[in-house]
Every structure is written in structure tokens, then in C-alpha cells.
Amino acid sequence: MKYQILDQLQQHKTQLLDSVELGSGMQLAMWQNNQDRVSVCSNHHTLSLYIQGGYQSYQKTARGWHNGGGPDRMCLMPQDFESTWDLRDPLTFVHLYYTEQHLRRVAEQVWDREPGQISLNPQSFVADPQIAMIYRNFLLSGAWQHRENHLQMSTAATLLLNHLIKNYSYSHWQAPIVKGGLSPYVLKQLLEWIDLHLHLSLTLSDLARQAQLSEYHFAHMFKQSMQMAPHQYVMQRRLELAHQALRSAAANITEIAAKYGFSSSSHFSRRFKQRFGYPPSQMGKS
């Protein structure tokens, strides 16, 4: 999927700071802009969150220019929705790009329904604590290019779409209550599979596929079984096995970082110290 807003914004003063494609085909992009007037209309949906600045951001409406920007304010621009923005002060914001197919997939997995179409309601400058929390804690808390963060990011993207369907669409469905965890056999097979694939950039869909469950049901059932979210377990397992490997006389930090799915030895060292209280170099290996 080629997301049109990526091209449209770069025809203005907007600077692309970073971007990453998630495993499901959704994409994140971080932008900066200042003193610019921007018009967009795309073949996909966009969920935007203001990260810094934006107090003097205005949207053109039928009754004139509407203001209300600032950190943690969100804007929702559905597919084919035309909007014009007058940005009068520095602004940093993050976009999540996704399609009708992504929304349908979440609806089918969570509610076991096949909607003909999910219509999202446009939103501007909305204070939604749940969206801000997911962005801040799960999408902005780690480097996007580090593959060890992709499981957490793909999980967060699914949570965001679920939240949008429940709160900003014309479909008023109650999410089902998921009770019980994974069966002992499925859990055992899954944990063994995870250990064998820690070197890969795992996503929530990868893990759910192994259990033959939807992402929504898998995430809830896994947490019931393990008392932690899938991305938390995978990170813990990466660090535990890396710690064991560092006890070997032939251990090399760079090689171990790559073996257990870390994008760089420096990022591995930071995570290792957070987990164990000391850097891997203190184990007497280099």
C-alpha cells in the first residue's frame, strides 16, 4: 500500500523525521512543520497525534478557521476526507496510516462480524487520553527501526484501530469479554516457537498465527496465561537468554545482540542494564 499523505505532505514545508512499516502493512510517520498551509485528501485513513507544539494550528471549516491544537490532541481524517490546515507555529506530530481492510480485519476478529463498511467520523483537536497513552507508551517509547520494538508497535496499532471502531464510527458494538487463557499444549508449543525465532522482527500477527487465533483474542488469552502482554514476554525472553549466553567464555556482545533480535549492541546494552541493573560488559565479556 502506497499511502498518499506521505507524498502530499512532502509537497509542502513538512519534514519527514522518521517512518516505519508495521507487519500488517500499516505505517507510522513522524513529521515537523511550521508556517505552512496544507491541504490533504487520501485513499486511506489517518490518525494523527500532536506531540509537541501546534497551539496555533487551525483547520478550515464551513464557519471559518477552527483552532484547538496542542500536545496529545488527536485528529482523525477518514479516507477521501478533504481538509485544509493553517500551521502558524512549530508542530511535531505522528501519523498512523491504515486502510478500510485493516478496520474490517479488526472488526471481524474482535466482534466476529463482517461489516459492509466501517465509516469513521472525522475528528479535529480531540483530547482522547486512551489514544495519547497508546502513542506515548507504545509507539514513541522506542526507536522505530529497532526490530525488537516491532511486536510492541504492531500490538499498539491494533489497539488503536479497536478503539477507533468502538468510539469514532457509526458501529456501536460492545467488545466481547475474553475469558480463560491458552491451552497448556498450545502455550507450550508457542513458547518453544518464540525461543526459536527471537532473532526475527516478530509482530503480534506472527504469534497469533501460531496459536491459530485472531490477534485480539490471542493477546487477551496470552496475558491470562502468562500474566503479561506478548511484547513484554518476548522482550523478557530475549534478555534472559542473552544473559545466559553471556556466561560463555566465547561470548561476544555484538553477536549475542543480533542472535536475540536486537538491532544494535548499544540498544541491547541499554535494555540489558534496565533489566538486570548492570551492563552486559560487566559480565566480563566483550
C-alpha positions in Angstrom: 0.0 0.0 0.0 1.3 3.4 -1.0 0.0 6.0 1.4 -0.8 9.2 -0.4 -0.4 11.6 2.5 3.3 10.7 2.7 3.7 12.3 -0.8 1.2 15.1 -0.3 2.8 16.5 2.8 6.3 16.4 1.3 5.0 18.8 -1.4 4.7 21.4 1.3 7.2 22.5 4.0 6.5 19.4 6.1 9.7 17.5 7.1 9.6 13.7 7.4 11.6 12.8 10.6 11.0 9.1 10.6 8.8 6.3 9.2 8.3 2.6 9.6 6.0 0.0 8.1 4.4 -2.3 10.6 3.9 -6.0 9.9 0.3 -5.7 8.9 1.0 -3.1 6.2 0.0 -0.1 8.4 2.6 2.7 8.5 3.8 5.2 11.1 5.3 8.6 10.1 6.7 11.4 12.3 6.6 14.9 10.9 7.6 18.6 11.7 6.1 21.7 10.1 5.8 25.4 10.7 4.3 28.4 9.0 2.6 26.4 6.3 -0.9 25.9 4.7 -1.6 22.2 3.9 -4.4 20.5 2.1 -4.8 16.7 2.0 -7.2 14.1 0.8 -6.2 10.5 0.5 -7.2 6.9 -0.4 -6.6 5.8 3.2 -7.4 6.7 6.8 -5.0 8.8 9.0 -4.9 9.0 12.8 -2.7 12.0 13.9 -1.4 12.9 17.3 0.2 16.2 18.2 3.5 15.5 20.0 5.0 19.0 20.5 3.6 22.5 19.8 0.7 23.1 17.4 -1.1 25.6 19.7 -1.6 27.8 16.6 -2.9 25.1 14.3 -6.1 25.9 12.5 -8.4 23.8 10.4 -10.6 25.3 7.7 -14.3 24.7 8.3 -17.6 25.9 6.7 -17.8 28.5 9.5 -14.2 29.7 9.3 -10.9 28.6 10.8 -11.1 26.4 13.9 -8.3 26.3 16.4 -7.6 23.7 19.2 -4.2 22.1 18.7 -1.6 21.2 21.3 0.3 18.2 22.6 -1.8 15.0 22.9 -4.6 16.3 20.7 -5.7 13.9 18.0 -7.1 14.4 14.6 -8.9 11.6 12.6 -9.0 12.0 8.8 -11.0 9.2 7.1 -10.5 8.1 3.6 -11.5 10.6 0.9 -11.9 13.3 3.6 -10.6 16.7 2.3 -9.1 19.0 4.9 -7.0 22.2 4.9 -4.7 23.2 7.8 -3.0 26.6 8.6 0.0 25.9 10.8 1.2 29.1 12.4 3.7 27.8 14.9 6.2 24.8 15.2 4.5 21.5 15.3 5.7 17.8 15.7 3.1 15.2 15.0 2.8 11.4 14.3 0.5 9.8 11.8 -0.7 6.2 11.7 -1.8 5.3 8.1 -4.3 2.4 7.6 -7.0 1.2 5.2 -10.6 0.0 5.2 -9.2 -3.5 5.0 -7.3 -3.0 8.3 -10.5 -1.8 10.0 -12.6 -4.7 8.6 -10.0 -7.2 9.8 -10.1 -5.9 13.3 -13.9 -5.9 13.3 -14.1 -9.4 12.1 -11.5 -10.6 14.6 -12.9 -8.8 17.7 -16.7 -8.9 17.1 -16.8 -11.8 14.7 -18.8 -9.7 12.2 -18.3 -8.8 8.6 -19.3 -5.2 8.2 -20.1 -3.9 4.7 -18.3 -0.7 5.5 -16.9 1.0 8.6 -17.5 4.7 8.5 -15.2 6.8 10.7 -16.3 10.2 11.9 -13.8 13.0 11.2 -12.3 14.5 14.4 -10.2 17.6 15.0 -8.2 18.6 18.0 -9.7 16.0 20.3 -8.3 15.2 23.7 -8.5 11.4 23.9 -6.4 10.1 26.9 -6.5 6.5 25.6 -5.1 7.4 22.2 -2.4 9.6 23.7 -1.4 6.9 26.2 -1.0 4.3 23.5 1.0 6.6 21.3 3.2 7.8 24.1 3.8 4.5 25.9 3.9 2.0 23.0 4.7 3.9 19.8 7.0 6.7 20.9 8.9 4.9 23.7 11.4 3.2 21.5 13.3 3.6 18.2 11.1 2.6 15.3 13.9 1.0 13.3 14.9 -1.4 16.1 13.2 -4.7 15.2 12.9 -5.7 18.8 10.3 -3.0 19.2 8.1 -4.1 16.3 6.0 -6.5 18.3 5.0 -3.8 20.8 4.3 -1.3 17.9 2.1 -3.7 16.0 0.2 -4.5 19.1 -0.4 -0.8 19.8 -1.6 -0.2 16.2 -4.2 -3.0 16.7 -5.3 -1.4 20.0 -5.7 2.0 18.3 -8.0 0.6 15.5 -10.1 -1.3 18.0 -10.5 2.0 20.0 -11.4 3.9 16.8 -14.1 1.5 15.8 -15.6 1.5 19.3 -15.6 5.3 19.8 -15.4 7.1 16.4 -17.5 5.0 14.0 -21.2 4.5 13.4 -20.9 0.9 14.6 -21.8 0.7 18.3 -20.6 -2.8 19.2 -19.6 -4.0 22.6 -16.2 -5.8 22.5 -16.6 -9.4 23.7 -15.2 -10.4 27.1 -12.4 -12.9 26.6 -12.2 -15.4 29.4 -9.5 -18.1 30.0 -6.0 -18.5 28.7 -4.3 -20.6 26.1 -4.4 -24.4 26.5 -1.3 -25.9 28.0 -0.4 -27.7 24.8 -0.8 -24.5 22.6 1.1 -22.4 25.2 4.0 -24.9 25.3 4.3 -25.0 21.5 4.1 -21.3 21.2 6.8 -20.6 23.8 9.1 -23.0 22.1 8.4 -21.3 18.8 9.2 -17.9 20.3 12.6 -19.1 21.6 13.5 -20.4 18.1 12.5 -17.1 16.4 13.8 -14.4 18.7 16.3 -13.3 16.0 13.4 -12.1 13.9 11.3 -8.9 13.9 8.2 -10.5 15.4 4.8 -9.0 15.2 1.5 -9.7 17.0 0.1 -11.4 13.9 3.2 -13.8 13.8 2.4 -15.0 17.3 -1.4 -15.2 16.9 -0.9 -17.3 13.7 1.0 -19.9 15.7 -1.9 -20.2 18.1 -4.5 -20.1 15.2 -6.3 -17.2 16.9 -7.2 -13.6 16.0 -4.7 -11.0 17.3 -7.3 -9.6 19.7 -8.2 -13.0 21.2 -4.6 -14.1 21.3 -3.4 -11.0 23.1 -6.0 -11.4 25.8 -5.6 -15.2 26.2 -1.8 -14.9 26.3 -2.0 -12.3 29.1 -4.4 -14.6 31.0 -1.8 -17.4 30.7 1.4 -15.5 31.3 0.3 -12.5 33.4 2.0 -10.2 30.9 1.4 -8.9 27.4 3.1 -10.8 24.5 5.5 -8.0 23.7 6.6 -7.9 27.4 7.2 -11.7 27.4 9.2 -11.6 24.2 11.5 -8.8 25.4 12.0 -10.6 28.7 12.8 -13.8 27.0 15.3 -12.1 24.7 17.1 -10.6 27.7 17.1 -13.8 29.8 18.6 -16.0 27.0 21.1 -13.3 26.2 22.1 -13.2 29.8 22.7 -16.9 29.8 24.7 -16.7 26.6 27.0 -14.1 28.1 28.2 -16.5 30.6 30.0 -18.4 27.9 33.8 -17.8 27.6 33.4 -17.2 23.9 30.5 -14.8 24.2 30.5 -11.6 22.1 28.1 -8.8 22.9 27.5 -7.8 19.3 26.9 -11.4 18.1 24.6 -12.1 21.1 22.6 -8.9 20.5 21.9 -10.0 16.9 21.1 -13.6 17.9 18.4 -12.4 20.2 16.8 -9.9 17.9 18.3 -6.6 18.9 19.1 -4.1 16.1 22.3 -2.9 17.7 24.7 -3.7 20.6 24.1 -0.3 22.1 20.4 -0.7 22.3 20.9 -4.2 23.6 23.1 -2.8 26.4 20.6 -0.2 27.4 17.8 -2.8 27.6 20.1 -5.2 29.4 21.0 -2.7 32.1 17.4 -1.7 32.6 16.5 -5.4 33.2 19.5 -6.5 35.3 20.9 -3.3 36.8 24.3 -3.6 35.2 25.6 -3.5 31.5 26.5 -6.8 29.7 30.2 -5.7 29.7 30.3 -6.2 33.4 29.8 -9.9 33.0 33.5 -10.0 31.9 32.9 -10.5 28.2 33.3 -8.2 25.2 
